[in-house]
Amino acid sequence: MSLAPDRHPRCWWVLAWLIACTAWLLSAGAVLALISTGVTPPGVADWIMDVVTSAVYGGVVLMMLPRARHPVVWILALTALGCGASGLAAGYVALDGWPGQDLAIYLPFWAWVPGVYATVSVVPLLVVPGARHRWPAVALATVAIGAATVPSLTVVVPGLPPNPFGIDVEWWQSLMAALGLWPDRTVAALGACVWVWLLVRVRRTPAEERRGLTWLLAGHGAMVIALVAFLLPLSTDLMGAAVEVSGTLLLLAQLFLPAALLVLVLGQQLWGVDARVNRGVVWLMMTVVIALAYLALIGLAAQVLPDQSDVALALAVGLVGLGATPLRRLVQRRVDRLVYGTGPDPARLLSRADSEGGYDIDSLAAGLCRSLRLADVHILVSREGEPASASGAVGGDDVVLTLTSRGTDVGVLIARPRPGERLDRRTIAMLTEVAGLVGMTIDLMQSVQALSAARRRMTGIRHEERRMLRRDLHDGLGPALAGIRLGLIAARGMRDPRASEEMLDALERELTQQGEEVRRLSRSLVPLALDDGDLASALATLAERFTADGLVVRAAVADDVMLEASVQVAVYQMASEALLNVRRHAQATRCDVVLRQRADGHVVFSVSDDGIGMAEDRVDGIGLRSMRERAQELGGALRVSSGSAAGTGSRIELRLPPSATEAGSGPGSAEDLGLPARESPSRAGQQ
């Protein structure tokens, strides 16, 4: 398997570090300025949200920008810098005599608006995969964001230093006053519509494909509610509480949004930073949740036990300690699902492929591609014992896995990530696990196909055998019996006793010959010895029958060879067909029929002769085709070889797998183990 090297240009790393360091410096400066001046910001929750958002989004931009130039990355960079500047301004204006304080006074009015408003109304439309007709909504939201930013940027507040960007023109200020908060409320309304649309998308998306969407839904919902609470037309008494609630919700939204955006924007490009993202999200969520739980328990205990603060504190600490471990496990599971995906069961992937198009190679590859969110999956299947080759079809980022089943290579799986992405460790581990099941599935598919083909061939073989038997009976035995009948009629009408006696003697010889022919036909089907499982005797008898006219046939069967009954019948029929070819065409003087078992458990059956051999451009006849088909039905392989020199003859070898032998058969052949073999030599003239 291969993974591409780091190809992110250095300039994007430099820019990402520049944005991140600027955001972190702004956050640190905001904290230091507040500590040095001792000034409490007007909205504590909003100030905390600005500082946290600047720090967190700076880190998110650092991970995203070198890997993807998605529009969302620039929105997050704008949010990080804007919120950092807004948070710094709260303490900076209290410093005496520092430059740029006129600008710092107005920064909290507008610096955070473009980034936060774009996060509320635009970001979900850009990151959700497959969102159609998004651009009109994005354009409308952009106009609303601009309309909300401009009044805050150009505002002129009496009693404050002049705004460097202020437009102190009466008609302009009248227009801005007429607009009021309507652009902001338009953004909030668009954000609410986007949240409803996102909710529908999440509910319609299969559970295994919701990676990041649920977290995005939670974070975006918190931001929408926070913006609505901030913009509600409330009385002065309630406005302060609404601002604090809004800031708190915006802070809680940061528990979900950064991680969700990392997963949705980077996808497989999280490879290499997934562990850091996982640990960072778990730490952030545990810190915030434990802090909130501790504060809530302290408040509740103080209400229940108002005069026992020490007891309330101890009770709160104890409850938080008891719930920390279960909470950690729950948070870890949720974050693992977010960062690494649901990790679908490989069997479910294959069953899904089956439901989408049946168990064929193309639908299996398509199902894996969709389930693992890859660009493409190729499955190359080995054919006729030749291993599949992936050369020429593999790219730099592709992962190549060999598919095996029962110790044999059955194909190659090539997984290709989406453009610009690389496969993470989780996906590679899932592919490795799935590869074993895919190999077994391909083996099963090939076995089913071979079985179907064998059934068709068996039907054809049976038809051919019946046709040959009918031909032998019709062309041989039928006319012979008819001739004997006519001879008997003629002998009955003869007046010469001697001529009649000679006629009956000739008919008796003919009848004896036809009886032998009938016995030959019956033995060619299934000899009697095979009924008792004695293949050695059956082959010995077969050798004796073919020993004639200068041809010597020898049959040798190793003692340790034990075959199933169906395999014995097939071997016998192949031997009969091979010997028939030798007698008809080989012009041989010697033929050896050998059945033995090798040390690796394979059974080898061979028929060799010293005849004239076979032509190189030969075309297999019915006999050889029948033997090849029988070999395939047994799961074996038939090899036919012929020597080029005169007298080297030809050799037919059948190699059967160990599964063809019965349980308890010996591990090797008679020759390998030094055991004697049963031999049945027959010479011409002995019959």
N, C-alpha and C positions, 0 to 999 in steps of 0.2 A: 504494500500500500504506500501511497506517496502523498505528501502534503506540501503545498507550495511554500516557499520561503516568504519572509516579511517583505512586502512590496509597497508599503506605504511611503510616499515621498517624504523626505526630510523636512521640506518646507511646511507641510501640514502638521508635523510634530512640533515644529518651532512655534507655529501659530497657536496650536492647542495649548502648549505650555504657557505662552504669553497670556492668553485669555484666562486660563486657570489661575495662574499666579496673580494676575490683576484682581480677579474675583476674591481670591483668598486674602490678598493684602487689604482689599476694601473691607472684608469681614473682620479681619484682625484689627484694622484701624478703627472700625466702629466700636469694637469692644474696648480697645485701649483709650479711645477718646472719651467714652462714657465713664470708664474707671477714673481717668485723670481729672475730669471735670466734676464728677459726682452728680451730673444732671440726669433726672429721670425723663425718658422720652415721653411725649404726649400719649402715644399708644404703645404700651409695652409689648403686647402680643404682635402688633404689626412690626415693631422693631426687631423682635426675635425672629419673626418670619423672614424679614429682609436678610438678616445676617445668616440664618440657616440656609435659606434658598441660595444665597450667593455662594456659600461654601460648598453646598452639595452639588449645585448645577455646574460649578467650576470643575469639579471632579468628573461629572458626567460628560462635559464637553471634552475634557482631556482624553477620555476613552473613546468617544464617538468620532471626533473630527478627523483623526488620522485614518480611520477605517471607513468612513462614509461622509459624503458631503450632502447629506439629506437636508432639506429646508428646515426640518425640526431642529437640527444641530444649531443653526444660526439663531433660531428663536430662543433656544435655551441659553446660548451665549448672551443674547440681548437681555434675557431675564436675569442671568447671573450678574452681569455688570450693572444693570439698572437697579436691582434690589440692593447690591452692595453699595452703590453710590447713595441710595436713599437711606440705608442704615448708617453709613458714615456721617452723613449730613446732620443727623440728630445730635451727635456729640461735638462735631466740628464747629458748629455755629457758636458753641459756648466758650471756645478758646479765644483769648483776647489777642487781637491784632494779627490774626493769621490771614493770609491772602485768600481771595476767592470766597469770602463768607457771604457776599451778596448772592452769588450763584448757589451756595450750599443751602441758603434759606429756602429757595424755591425747588430744590431737587426732590424733596419728599412729595411734592405735588404731582410731578409728571415722570420722574426717572423710572419708576416701576411699571407705569401704565402699559407701554407697548408690549413688553415681554409677558406680563401676567395676563393681559387681555387676549393676546394671541394664544397663550397656553389654554385659556378657557374656551375660545371659540374656533380656533383653527387647527391646533395640534392633532386632536383625534381624527379629523378629516384627512390629515396627511399620513398618519401612521397605520390606520386600519387597512389591511390588505383587501383589495377588490372593491374599494369604495368608488362607485360610479357617480358621475354628475356632481363631483365635489367642488369643482372650480367656481361655479356661480356662488355657492355658499362661501367659499374662501374669499372671493372678491368682495362680497357684501360685508363680511366680517372685517376685511382690511379697511374698507371705507369707514366702518363704524369705529374701528380702533383709531384711525387717523382723526376722525371727528372728536373722539374723546381725548386724544392727546393734545391737540392744538390749543384748546381753551386753557388746559392746565399749564402748558408751556408758555403761553403769552399773557397769563393773568397778571394783573397789577393790583396789589393789595395796599390800601391806604394804611399808613403808619409803619410800613416795612420799607427797607431799602429798595431802590429800584431794581426791577427784574431785568437782567441782561437781555433776555429774549422777549420782554414785555412789549406790547403794542398799546401805547397810551393814546388811543384814538377813540373818540366817543362812540362813533357808529360801530367800531369793531367790538368794543366792550359791551355795547347794547346787544349786538348779535350773539356774543358769547353768553350773555346773561339769558337771552331768550332760549338758547339751546339748552342751557342748564345741564341736567344729568341725563337727558334723553339719549345721547350717544352711548353713555355708560350702560344705561338700562337696555339699550338695543343689543349691546354686546352680551349682557347677562341673559337676555331672551334667546339670542342665538346659541349661547352656551347651553341653556336648558334644552333647546331643540336638538342640539348635537348629542346631549346626554341621553335623550329618549331614543334617538336613532341608534346610538351605541348600545343601549340596552336591548333593542330589538335584534341588532346584529349578534350580540353575545348569546341571546337565547336561541337563535337560529343556527349558530355555529356548533358543530359536534364538540363534545367535551374534550377530546384529545387534541383539538385544534384551537382551543381557547387560550393558548399560552400567552400571557401578558394582557389579554383583553379584559379579564375580570379585574385585575389590579388597576388597569387604566380606567375602568368604569368606576371603581371606588374612589380613586384619586380625583378624577374629573368631577364626580358628584360632589365631593367635599369643596372643591374650588368654586363650583357653581353656587352652592348654598352660601359659601362665604361672601361671594360677590353680591348675591341678592341681599344678604343681611346688611352689607355695607351700604347698599344703595336704597334701602327702604326709607320712605319719608317718615321718620320717627321724630318724636319730641326730643327736646334737648336732654331731658333726664335719661331717656333710653338710648340716645345716640352713643354715649360712651360705652355702654354694655354691648351694643351691637358691633361697635368697632373691635372690642376685645374678642367677641365671639368670632367675628370674621377673621381676625388674625390667627386665632387658635385653629380654626378649620383650615385655613391656608397652610398652617404649620403641619397639621395632621395629613394634609394631602401629599406632603413631601415624603411620607412613609411609603406611598404607593407609586406616585408618578415617575420618579427617576428610574426605578428598577423596571417598570413596565415599558418606558420609552427605550431603555437600553435593549431590552429583549426584542421589541417590535421593530426598532430601526436597524439594529445590527444583525439580529437573527443568528445564523451560523457563524458570523464573524466574532461572536463572543468567545470563540476558541482562543485560549491563552489568557483571558481575563475573567473567565466564568467563575473560577474559585474566589477571586478577589471580590467580584460583584456579590457572590453568594454570602461571603463572610461579612461584607460591609452592610448589606441589607439586613441580615440577621442581627448584627450588632446595633444598628440604628433602631430597628423596630423594638428590640428587647429593651434598649435604653429608654425610649420614649414610653413604651407601655408600662414598664416597671415604675418609672417616675410618676406617670399619671395615676397608676394604681396606688402607689404609696401616698400621694397627696390626697386622693379620694378616701383612702382608709383612715388617714390622719383626721381628715375633716369629719368623717362619719363617727369615728371613735370619740372625737372631742364633743360631738353632739350627744352621744350616748353616755359618756363618762366625763362630764364637764370639769370635775374637780380632781381628776386623776390623769394628769397629762403623761406621767411616766408610764402608767399602765397602758394608756392609749398608744403611746409611741412603741412600746414593746409588742403590743398586739398587732399593730400595723406591720412592724418589721417581721414578726413571725408569720403572718399571713402571706406577705410578699415572698418570704423565703420558701414557704411550702408550695406556693404556686409557680415559682420560677422554673423548676425543672420541667413540669408538664407543659408550661407555656413555651419553653425553649424547644421542646420536641415539636409542638404544634407549629410554631413559627418556622422551624427548620424544614418541616415537610412542605409547608406552603411555598417557602422560598425555593426549595429544590424543584418543585413543580413549575415555578415561574421561570427559573434560570435554565433548567435542563429539559423541560417539557414533561408530559405525562408519562413518557416511557411505556408505550403500549406493549402489551404482551405479544411476542412474535406469533403465537398461534392465532391471535385475533387479527393480526395483519394478513395472514394467509387465508383465514376464513372470510375476511373482508374482500380480499381479491377474488375468492370463490364466488361470493355473492354478487360481485360487480361484473362477472363475465365468465365464470367457470374456470376450472383449472387448466388453462393453457398458458404457455410461456409469456405471451404478450400481456395478458390480463394480470398475471402474477407480477410482472415487472411494473406495470402501471399502478397496481395496488400498493406496492412497496414505495414507489415514487411519491404517491399522494400521501401516504401515511407518514413518511419520514420527511416530507416537505423538501424533496430534492428536485434538481432540474431534470435529471434523466436517470434511468436505471436500465442497463442492458444485461441480459442473461444469455450467455453463449453456451450452447449445449454440445457436449462431446458426441460424435457420431461414429458408430461402428468401431469402437475401441480407440479412435484417434482423439487425443485430448484437444479441447478447445483452446484456441490461441487468442489472446487479447492484444497482440501487437498491432499497432496502427489505429486502435480504437480508444487508446487511453490518453487523457490529457494530463497536464501537470498537477491539477488538484484532485484528480479522480482517485478513488479507492478501489483496488482490485482484490477480490477474495476468491479463492478456489473452493468450489462446491464439491463435497465428497459425500458418498453414501456407501456403507458396507465396505469401507476401505478402498473404494475406487473413485477416481475423479470423474464426475459427471458433468462438469461445466465450470464456467467462470462468471462471477457477478461483478459488474462494473457500476459503481455509484458515482454520479457526477453532481457536485453541488451547484446551487444557483449562481449566476454570474456575479463575480465580486465577493463570493463567500467561500469559506473553507469548512470542511466537516469537523465538528467538535468531537471531543473524546466520547461524549455520551452517544452521539449518532454512530460513531465507528464501533463502539461496544455493542450497540443494538444491531448493527449490520452483521457483526461477527456472530452474534447469537442467532440472528435470523438465517444466516447462511447455512447452518446445519439443517434447519427445517426445510429450507429451499432445496438443498441437495437431496434430502429424502423425498420431497415432493416431486422433483424431477425424476428421480429413480422410480417412484411409484407411477408417474405418468408414462414413462417409457415401458414399464412392465405391463401396464394396462394396454398400451398400444401394441406391444409385442404379443400379448395374449389375444387381442382381437385379431391381429394378423395371423397368429397361429391357428385360431379357430377357422379363419377363412381358408388357410392353406390345408388344414385337416379336412375340411369339407371337399376341397378340390382333390386331395390325395385319395380320400375314400371313393370319390366318384371315379377317379382314374383306375384305382384298384378294382372296383366293380366292373369297369369297362374292360379291363384286361382279363379278368376272370371270365366275363361273358364271352370275350373273344376266344379265349382258350377252349371254353366249353363248346362254343358254337362252331369254331373252325377246326377244332381237334377232336374232342370226344364225340361231338354230335355226328359228324360224317363217319367216324370210325364205327360207332354203334349202328348207324344206318347201313354201312357196308357189311358188317357182321350179320345183320338181319337178312340182307339180300343173299349173302353167302349161304346162310342156313336154308333159305327157301330154295336156292339152287341145288344144294346138297340133297335136300329131300326129293327133288325131282330127277336126280340122276339114277340111271338104271345100272351103271357100272359100280359095283361095291367098292372096288379099289379106288376109283376116281372120287367116289363119295368120301372114302376114308381120308384121302389126301386133302380134300377140301375142308373136312372137319379139323384135321390137324393144323392147317393154315389158319382157320378161324380161331382155334384155341390159342395159337401163338399171338395172334392179333389181340385177342381178348386179354391175354396176360400182359401184353405191352401197354394196352390202355389202362389196365389196373395200376400198373406202375406209374403211369402218367397221372392218374387220379391221386395216388399216394404222394407223388411229387408236388402236386398242387396243394394238397392238405399240409404237407410239411413246410412249404414255402409260406403259408399263412402263419401258423403257430405250431412248432413241433411239440411232440408229447413231452419231451424232456423239460421244456420250459414250464409246463404245468407244475412240475415239482421244484422249479427254481434252479435247475441244473443247466446253467448256460454253457459250462465247459463241455458236457456231453452233447448238447445240441450243436455246438460249433464243431466238435469232433466228427459227429455224424455228417454235418454239412461238408466238412473237408473230405470225408470219404466219398461222398456222392460226386464231388467235382474232380476227384482224382481219376483221370482217364486220359487216353490219347497223349501220353508223354508228359502230362502235367502232374506234378507232385504238390499237394496242398498239405501244409502242416499247421495245426491249431495249437496255440499255447496260451493257457489262462493261469494267471498267478493265483495261488491259494488264498491270498489275503484280499482279493477283490470280491466285494459283495455289493450287488446292485439291486435297486428296487425292481419289482416285476415289470413295470412299464418300461424301464430303461433296458432291461434284458431283452424284451421283445424288439425294441427299436434297434439295439446293437445287432441282434440276430438278423433282422431284415436288411440292415445296411451291409452286413457281411454277405448275405445271400446275393444282394444286388451287385456288390463289388466283385465277388467271385464269378458271377455271370458275365460281367464285363471282361474280366481277365480271360475267361475261356473263349469268349467270342472274338476279342480284339487284340489281346496282348501278345499272342504267339510265345508265351512263356513256358519254361520247363519247371519252374519252382515258384511257389506262392506261400507266403507266411502270414498267418492270422494271429496277432498277439494282442492280449488284453492284460494290462498291468496297472499298478497304482504307484505314483511317484511319492517322494518323501513329503512334498507339500500338500498331499491329499488329493491332487488331481488324478483322474482316471484317464489313461491313454489307450485307445483302441486303434490298431493300424492293420492295414492290408497292403503288403508290398510284394512285387514280383520282379523277375529278371527279364521281362519281355522287351518289346521294341519301344515302349514309352508312349507318350502322348504328344501330339502336335502342339506347338506354341500358340497357334491361332485357332485352337479348337473351340467349339461351342458346346457348352454343357448340354447333354441330352436329358431325357426324362429321368434316367437313373441317378445321375449326379445331382440334378436339381432336387430330386426326392431326398437324397442323402443330406444335402445342405439344409433343407427344410426341417428334417428330423433333428439335425444337430441344433438348429435354432430353438426348436421346441423344447429340447432338453437343457437349454441354457449353455450349450457348449459351442465349440468352433471347429469347423471342418477345413482341413488344409490338404490340397492336392498338389503333389510335386512330381516332376518327371525329369529323368536324367537325359543329358544330351548325347552321351555315347551309347553305342549299341550294347545291349546286355545290362544296362543299368536299370532299366524298367521304370516303373512308376510306384508311387506310394500315396495312399489315402490315410490320413491320420485324423482321428476324432479325439478332441480333448474335452473332457467333462469336468465341471466344478465339483468340489467336495460334497456339495449338497446332493449330488446324484447317488452317493453311496449311502448304504444303510448305517444306522448307528451301530457302533462297535466294530466297524471294519478297520483293518490294519492301517497304520500310518504310511507304509511304503510298499513298493512293488516287491515281487519275489526276487528280482535280480538285486535290488538295493539291499534286501535283508538276508540274501544268501539262501532263500528257501527254494525248494524244487518246484517246478511248474509241471502241470499235467500236459503231456504231449500226445498227439495222435497222428503219427506219420502214416501216410498212405501212398503207395506207389502204384504206378500203372501196371495193370495186369493182376492186382490183388483182388479187385472187385469180383 
